[in-house]
Amino acid sequence: MSVLTLCFGTCGIRFTHNLYSTIFNDNNASDPIVTQHVNQEYKHSSESYFFELKSNGYLEPRSILIDIGDPNIGDTLKKLKNSSWGFGQNSLGFNFVEGSTNNWSYCYYVKGPEMFDDVSSRLRFEINKIDKIEYFLIILSPSGGCAGSACYILEKLKQDFPKISFIVVFVMPYQSKDAIQNYNTSFTISKLYNLSDCIFLFENSVLQEVCQAGHSEVKVSFDDLNQIGCKQLISIFQPVEHHTFPYFLSLVNDQKYKILKLISSPNYRKEYSSYESTPRWEAIVNQTIRLLNASHCVSFGNFVIYRGDTSSYVDKLNFSEKLNTLSFSKHILEEHKFSQMFQQRHFLGSKYLSVLSNNSTNVSALNSVIKLAKRAFSHKAFVHHYNQYNTNINDFKNVFSNVNQIIKDYYELE
């Protein structure tokens, strides 16, 4: 079984490059704590999910990259690839345009239809090389104009491939009063929520806090944010003992609640990692517990994934017993509250703990976006740009209503 990645826009493409780089680095960080057989089995399993192995041993990601705004992105990817892996020529589906690139409606109604045949052709070429595919991994920022193209293309692909699950990764920008950014995000969420089987939500502001680790003076780049976000995501996607990908879809047993968020530890900035001592499981767990206890939420289920030797620790840690602010929906079974999974092999050479959660705080960023979007709309800010491309006042109102319903369902979770 393989996973085919579709990523849209410059943000999505840069995130995706970091994603595959992280997978490659983890697979090749041979871990002396487990046998060579376990290392090779782990590597083979991961590579079969995400890469095509060429005859010369070169690895190509099973991925289609789609962008309309940065004519230099292809050159950037070619410069970044190393001698062991890199994106193939079929992956690069670029269709550049000047002006209107941040207009969701233009990209949905004009660029999306223009690009669909090319994307579909590239996608079918990749699918024909795979024995079995059940999942598309879709990565984008919902705030950019290219998200409009993504919505059109994904709607059409869902019609063509109704049995393939859509796993969506949203990289949310820093909160802004920029009306267009908030309109685009609202339209994208409204369109893709029903199409997706689950949504991983990353927020740049949260990733920045992780990068700074309490040191507000530390400067953080988008590359830093992407590295942390990709590390968190891959800690969920890499092989786990006795469980098969994508086990996390069981957290979405009600289609009203499909937004998943991650808490993980430890996350060192790359320039500091060599100075950090080997973390103890107790410290890692307590750090994660503090973050969860700060959320004061109603939970719809959680997966706790330990990566690294846990043989003498886990039974003593009592993860769930240390939570004192988390309440649970009355609709979930006891065994789904906290499911613990293990991988004795270290992750990128270190112990790593991830908690994947579906809970009522996951829509707080959407709530901020929709409030700002509605405020701008009440003043008709930039609405005329969308009116030019088949988007009328009622379309805005319907979008706001759809997103408000998602938020309402989560806030009323009981």
VORONU-975509 format. One line per field, with one value per residue (C-alpha): residue number from 1; residue in one letter; y, z, x. Coordinates in steps of 0.25 Angstrom, whole numbers. Layout:
i = NUM	...
aa = a	...
py = Y	...
pz = Z	...
px = X	...
This chain:
i = 1	2	3	4	5	6	7	8	9	10	11	12	13	14	15	16	17	18	19	20	21	22	23	24	25	26	27	28	29	30	31	32	33	34	35	36	37	38	39	40	41	42	43	44	45	46	47	48	49	50	51	52	53	54	55	56	57	58	59	60	61	62	63	64	65	66	67	68	69	70	71	72	73	74	75	76	77	78	79	80	81	82	83	84	85	86	87	88	89	90	91	92	93	94	95	96	97	98	99	100	101	102	103	104	105	106	107	108	109	110	111	112	113	114	115	116	117	118	119	120	121	122	123	124	125	126	127	128	129	130	131	132	133	134	135	136	137	138	139	140	141	142	143	144	145	146	147	148	149	150	151	152	153	154	155	156	157	158	159	160	161	162	163	164	165	166	167	168	169	170	171	172	173	174	175	176	177	178	179	180	181	182	183	184	185	186	187	188	189	190	191	192	193	194	195	196	197	198	199	200	201	202	203	204	205	206	207	208	209	210	211	212	213	214	215	216	217	218	219	220	221	222	223	224	225	226	227	228	229	230	231	232	233	234	235	236	237	238	239	240	241	242	243	244	245	246	247	248	249	250	251	252	253	254	255	256	257	258	259	260	261	262	263	264	265	266	267	268	269	270	271	272	273	274	275	276	277	278	279	280	281	282	283	284	285	286	287	288	289	290	291	292	293	294	295	296	297	298	299	300	301	302	303	304	305	306	307	308	309	310	311	312	313	314	315	316	317	318	319	320	321	322	323	324	325	326	327	328	329	330	331	332	333	334	335	336	337	338	339	340	341	342	343	344	345	346	347	348	349	350	351	352	353	354	355	356	357	358	359	360	361	362	363	364	365	366	367	368	369	370	371	372	373	374	375	376	377	378	379	380	381	382	383	384	385	386	387	388	389	390	391	392	393	394	395	396	397	398	399	400	401	402	403	404	405	406	407	408	409	410	411	412	413	414
aa = m	s	v	l	t	l	c	f	g	t	c	g	i	r	f	t	h	n	l	y	s	t	i	f	n	d	n	n	a	s	d	p	i	v	t	q	h	v	n	q	e	y	k	h	s	s	e	s	y	f	f	e	l	k	s	n	g	y	l	e	p	r	s	i	l	i	d	i	g	d	p	n	i	g	d	t	l	k	k	l	k	n	s	s	w	g	f	g	q	n	s	l	g	f	n	f	v	e	g	s	t	n	n	w	s	y	c	y	y	v	k	g	p	e	m	f	d	d	v	s	s	r	l	r	f	e	i	n	k	i	d	k	i	e	y	f	l	i	i	l	s	p	s	g	g	c	a	g	s	a	c	y	i	l	e	k	l	k	q	d	f	p	k	i	s	f	i	v	v	f	v	m	p	y	q	s	k	d	a	i	q	n	y	n	t	s	f	t	i	s	k	l	y	n	l	s	d	c	i	f	l	f	e	n	s	v	l	q	e	v	c	q	a	g	h	s	e	v	k	v	s	f	d	d	l	n	q	i	g	c	k	q	l	i	s	i	f	q	p	v	e	h	h	t	f	p	y	f	l	s	l	v	n	d	q	k	y	k	i	l	k	l	i	s	s	p	n	y	r	k	e	y	s	s	y	e	s	t	p	r	w	e	a	i	v	n	q	t	i	r	l	l	n	a	s	h	c	v	s	f	g	n	f	v	i	y	r	g	d	t	s	s	y	v	d	k	l	n	f	s	e	k	l	n	t	l	s	f	s	k	h	i	l	e	e	h	k	f	s	q	m	f	q	q	r	h	f	l	g	s	k	y	l	s	v	l	s	n	n	s	t	n	v	s	a	l	n	s	v	i	k	l	a	k	r	a	f	s	h	k	a	f	v	h	h	y	n	q	y	n	t	n	i	n	d	f	k	n	v	f	s	n	v	n	q	i	i	k	d	y	y	e	l	e
py = 0	14	28	39	53	65	78	92	106	110	108	94	90	95	87	75	76	76	65	55	60	57	43	40	45	36	24	25	28	14	11	2	0	-10	-21	-18	-26	-17	-5	-10	-14	0	6	-3	-1	14	15	6	16	29	27	20	12	14	4	11	12	26	30	38	43	39	53	63	78	89	104	116	127	125	122	119	108	97	102	102	88	83	90	84	70	61	49	39	45	56	59	53	61	56	62	77	82	97	107	121	134	148	156	150	139	142	142	129	131	133	121	113	117	120	113	101	96	100	92	80	71	73	69	58	52	53	47	35	33	31	22	13	10	6	-7	-2	12	16	30	43	52	66	78	93	106	110	125	126	127	114	108	111	103	92	92	91	80	72	73	67	56	52	49	41	34	32	21	28	35	49	52	67	75	90	99	111	125	135	142	154	165	163	161	153	143	141	140	130	121	122	117	106	100	101	94	83	79	70	64	60	48	55	69	71	85	92	107	115	123	110	104	117	115	101	107	118	109	121	129	140	147	135	138	127	125	118	107	105	104	94	85	85	83	72	65	64	59	48	44	39	34	26	11	7	-7	-15	-4	-1	13	21	16	30	30	23	37	41	32	44	52	65	64	62	72	66	73	69	71	65	66	68	78	84	95	88	97	94	79	75	82	75	63	50	53	43	38	44	58	56	51	62	73	67	65	80	84	75	80	94	92	90	83	72	61	51	42	42	34	34	29	26	25	19	9	9	-5	-1	12	12	4	14	27	26	36	37	37	50	58	66	76	67	63	53	52	43	37	30	16	16	9	20	31	28	18	15	11	8	7	3	9	23	34	43	37	41	37	44	45	50	51	52	58	61	71	84	93	89	100	112	117	115	123	135	134	134	146	154	150	153	167	170	165	174	186	179	180	174	167	172	164	152	157	157	142	136	138	146	151	138	130	138	136	121	119	127	118	105	109	114	100	93	102	101	85	85	95	88	74	67
pz = 0	-4	-1	-12	-8	-14	-10	-14	-14	-10	5	2	-7	3	15	6	3	17	20	10	15	29	25	17	29	39	30	29	44	47	62	70	80	71	62	48	43	50	44	30	32	37	26	15	21	21	7	1	6	1	-9	-23	-23	-37	-43	-39	-24	-25	-18	-24	-15	-19	-20	-29	-27	-32	-31	-39	-32	-31	-45	-37	-28	-38	-38	-23	-22	-32	-24	-11	-16	-12	-18	-12	-14	-21	-28	-42	-54	-54	-40	-44	-49	-50	-57	-54	-55	-52	-43	-37	-31	-17	-21	-17	-27	-39	-36	-33	-45	-55	-52	-46	-59	-67	-58	-56	-68	-66	-51	-54	-64	-55	-44	-52	-57	-43	-39	-50	-44	-31	-27	-17	-13	-3	2	-4	6	2	7	6	13	12	12	-2	-15	-20	-9	-19	-30	-20	-16	-31	-34	-21	-24	-38	-33	-22	-33	-41	-29	-19	-11	-8	5	6	17	18	24	26	30	36	34	46	50	42	39	24	19	6	15	24	12	5	18	20	6	6	20	15	2	7	20	15	4	14	23	33	35	41	46	48	52	50	63	71	63	66	81	80	72	82	94	104	98	90	85	77	62	55	40	32	30	45	45	34	41	54	47	38	49	57	45	41	56	53	39	41	45	58	64	63	56	41	34	35	49	53	44	56	63	53	56	54	41	49	57	47	51	58	65	70	83	83	91	91	79	79	69	60	65	79	78	80	93	99	108	105	111	121	118	131	127	112	118	128	118	109	121	124	110	110	124	119	108	117	106	103	96	85	86	87	82	90	81	88	79	86	97	106	113	127	127	121	132	143	135	137	125	126	141	141	133	142	132	121	120	110	100	106	92	92	98	110	101	91	101	101	92	94	83	82	73	80	69	72	64	57	67	79	88	84	89	81	85	74	79	74	83	85	85	71	64	72	60	51	60	60	45	43	52	45	31	35	41	27	20	28	22	8	8	-5	-8	-22	-25	-23	-30	-43	-43	-40	-25	-20	-6	-3	-6	5	14	12	14	27	31	28	36	48	48	49	60	67	66	73	84	87	88	100
px = 0	5	2	2	4	-3	2	-2	4	18	15	10	22	32	25	25	40	43	33	40	54	50	45	58	67	59	59	74	77	81	77	87	77	69	74	78	66	57	64	63	48	45	52	46	32	33	40	29	18	24	35	37	50	57	66	79	74	70	57	46	34	20	16	10	14	4	7	3	11	26	33	46	40	44	59	58	54	65	76	71	70	82	89	79	65	58	45	43	39	25	23	25	11	13	4	9	1	3	-7	-19	-11	-17	-31	-38	-50	-41	-33	-45	-53	-42	-28	-34	-41	-29	-20	-29	-25	-11	-11	-21	-11	1	-7	-12	2	7	-5	-2	11	5	-1	-10	-14	-24	-20	-17	-9	-12	-4	-7	-8	-23	-20	-14	-20	-15	-24	-36	-29	-27	-42	-47	-37	-40	-55	-53	-43	-53	-63	-52	-47	-58	-52	-39	-38	-34	-24	-23	-11	-15	-3	-10	-3	-1	-14	-16	-27	-24	-38	-33	-25	-37	-47	-38	-37	-52	-55	-44	-49	-64	-60	-51	-57	-67	-58	-47	-47	-38	-31	-17	-17	-4	-3	9	7	8	20	27	25	30	42	45	43	40	51	44	56	60	57	49	49	38	48	49	34	33	44	36	22	28	35	22	14	24	24	10	12	24	23	17	18	5	-2	-4	-5	-14	-19	-22	-35	-41	-41	-51	-63	-73	-71	-75	-62	-50	-39	-27	-16	-2	6	20	33	45	46	60	64	75	86	83	81	95	96	84	85	78	64	57	43	38	42	36	23	22	25	13	4	6	2	-10	-15	-14	-24	-37	-44	-54	-47	-52	-40	-25	-14	-1	11	25	37	50	52	41	43	46	38	24	17	22	18	3	1	-15	-15	-7	-18	-27	-34	-37	-52	-57	-69	-80	-80	-67	-63	-53	-42	-42	-39	-24	-19	-4	5	20	32	44	53	57	52	62	72	64	53	40	26	14	-1	-11	-24	-38	-43	-52	-40	-36	-45	-40	-32	-44	-52	-42	-42	-57	-59	-49	-54	-69	-64	-57	-69	-78	-70	-70	-55	-49	-62	-63	-50	-58	-70	-62	-61	-75	-75	-87	-91	-99	-87	-80	-91	-92	-77	-78	-90	-83	-70	-78	-86	-72	-68	-82	-81	-68	-71	-84	-76	-81
